[in-house]
Amino acid sequence: MKLYIVSFLFMISNCCGSVDIGKYLKTCERNSPDVNDCLVEAIQNGISAMAGGIKDIGVPSIDPFYQKEVRFDYKNNLIKAKMAAKNSWVRGLKDSTVKDVRLRADDDSFYMEVDMFSPAISVDGKYEGGGSYNDLNVTAYGDYVTNMTDLVYTWKMEGKPETIGDDVFVRITSFYMRPDVSNMHVYLSNDSPNSKDLTDLGVKLVNENWRLLYKELLPFAQSNWNKIGIKVANKIFLKVPYNKLFPNN
């Protein structure tokens, strides 16, 4: 999921910093009684318009979306694990549906929630990593695939208007997301012959108990999403003036 949210924010940040935002993304009057309905349409159309990328402004495809590397470090009592996922592809964003948007914005504050539904999201790529339990050490590397279905989640962004030069922008200070997943299945190959059997057993246990593992790892994932969401969201909000993103008229 971290790759998924980054892909959408990356798409918007690249397009809006170099061209007229209205060419690719509908703008909405923030004081209009219909602003939330307008934003539902704006975000939905933005996903569809940019799913395959836009070459003339250098926006890559967001479905699939390429991520060079993501690192993971987990420790819990006697269990330790480190993993680096490389050359990953995230697929399924273009089939997502924006269910609802709630905006509260004025001259002193900004808060937006976006309710999303994705019927299926998959992430695949290469990985390398290792782990230990007591005195047992395992090293593995190969291919990985994670398939998730029926994802329900809300993006929550909070920020404050900030004057830079002659324009007012919004600086995002908080980002939150907690996806509910109907089902998840993980596949790992292992090109290390010394630990292949242990990897196969581990994957089997993960798939049989994925809800417990997901709940255990969620706080760590949310911490990363917050940092990445703030950083990437500010690429658009600190480039495009507030009154162009959300006209006040």
N, C-alpha and C positions, 0 to 999 in steps of 0.2 A: 504494500500500500504506500509506503514512502515514495517509491518510484512513480507511482501513479499520480499522486498529488503534485509532485515536482514537475511532471510532464506537462500538466495543464497550466501551472503558473509560469513555467518556462516559455510556453507558447505565447502567452499574453505579453510577457515582459519584452520579448524580442520584437513583436510586431509593433507595439505601441511606442517604443522609444524612437522609431525612425520614420514613421508615416502618420498620416492623419488617422486618429483612432476610429473616427466614424466610418472609414472605408471598410473596416473589417469587423468592428464591434459596435453594436448599437449603444448609444448613450441614453441615459434616463434622467429626467429631472427629479432631483432628490426630494423636493417638496410637493411633488404631484401625489394625489391620492392613489394613483395607479402605479407608483414607482416599483413596488414589489413584483407586480405582474410584468412590468416592462423588463425588469432585471432577469426574470425567468426566461423570457424570450431572448434577451441579449446574450446570456451565458450559453443557452442551448444553441443558438445560431453560431456563436463563436466556436463552439466545439466542432460543429458540422463543417463550418467554413475552413477550418484549419487542420482537419484530421489528416489530410494528405500532405500537409506542408504548403508553404507559399514561397516559391523559388525567388521571385523578384525582390522580396524583402529579407531573404535569408532565414525564413522560419522552417525548421526541419519538420518532418512528419511527426505527429504526436500519436499516431496509431498505425504502426507500432512506434513507440518512442524509445530511443537509445540512451542508455545510461552506462558510462564508462566503468565506474566502480562504486560499490557500496560496501562498507566494512561493518562488521557486527562483533561485539564483544560481550559475552555473558558469563556471569559468575553467580553461583548459588550454592553455598555450603561446600560440599565436596565436588560439585560439578563445575567444570570450567570449559568454555568453548570460544573459539575465535574463527571467524569466517570472512572471506573476501569474495563478494560476487562481482564478476567482471563481464564486460561486453553483454550486458543484459538488455532484453527487449520487453517492454510492457505493452500488452495488447488488450483491447476491449473498450477504450475510452469513448470511441465514436458511437458506441451503442448505449451510452449512459443517458439517463434522463434527469433533467433538473426539475425537481418536484415542487420546490417552493423557495422563495428568497424573502428575507426580512432585513430591511435596512433602517437603521437609526443614524441619521447624520445631520449635524448642524455646524455652526461656526467653531465649536469648541470640542466636538467629539465625533467619532466614527465607529460604527459597529455594524457588521453584516454577517448573517447566517445564510448558508446555501445548503438546502437539503438535496441530496443526490441519491440516485439508485443506479447501480450497474449490474446487469444480469450476469456478466462473467468478466473477470479480469485474470489474465495469466501473465506470469513473469518467467522468462527463461534465459539461460546464459551459462557461463562457466563459473566454477567456484574452486576455491582451495581453502583449506582450514584444518583445524585440529582441535582436539578436546581431551579431557581427562576426567576420570572418576576414581578417586582414591589413587592407587598406583597404576591404574590402567590408562595408557595413552594411545590415542588414535590420530592418525594423519590421513587426510583424504583429499582428493581433487578429481574433477570431472565436470559433467554437465548437471544442471538442475532445472527443474520445472516446478512452478507452484501454480495451481489452478484454484481459483476462488469463484463462488457463484452467489448470486443474489446479495450483493453488498448494499447495505443501507448506511448512510453516514451524513454528517453535517460538517461543513467547514465553518468555523467561527473565527472571524478576524476583527480585531479591535485596534484602533489607532487614534491619533490626534493630528489636527491640522498644524502645519508648520510652515512658516514663511521663509522662503529661500529666494533671495534677490527681490524681484518685484512680483513674484507669484506665490500662491499658497498651495502647498501640496499636503498629502496625508502620509504620515509616517506610521506604518503598521508596527505595533508594539507587542501583540499577542496573537498566536495562531493555535487553534485547537481542533482536533479531529479524533473521533473514536468510532471506527467502522464496526458494524455488526455484520458478520459473515454467516451465510446459511450453511455452506460446506466448503471444505478446503482439502486439497490433496497435494502431497509433496512427493516429488521423484528426485532421487540423487543417484547418478552413476558414480562409480569409484574406480579410478584407474590405478589406484595403489593396491596391489594384490595382497599385501600383508594385512589390510584392514577391511577388505571388501565384505566379508561375512558380517563383521560388526556393524558396518554401515548399513547393510541391508536390514539387519535386525533393528537398528535405530530408526530407520525410515518407517518400518512396519509399526513400531511403537508410536512414532509421531502421528502417523495417519489414523491409528486407532484411538489416540487420545489428543487430537489436535486442539480441541476446545480448551482443555486444561493448559496446554502449552501456549496457546494464543493468549489466554488470560494472563498467564505468567509473564509473557514477554511484552504485553501491551504497554505498560508504563514506560519501558525503555524505548519502544517505538514512538510513543507520543512525545517524549522528550526530544527525539530527533526531528519529528515532524514540526514541532514548535520552532526549533532553530532554523530549519530549512524553509519552512513556510514564511517566517518573518523576512528572512534574507531575500528570498525570491520574489515575494509579493512586493517588497519595497522597490524592486527594479522597475515596476510599473508605476506604483503610487508616488514615487519620488522623481519620476520622469515626466509624468503627465499632470498638469495642474488640476487641482480639485474641481474647478468650475468647468473643465472640459470632460472629465470623467463623469461628473454628476452635476450638470448645469442647475443653477438655482434660479429658474425662471419659469 
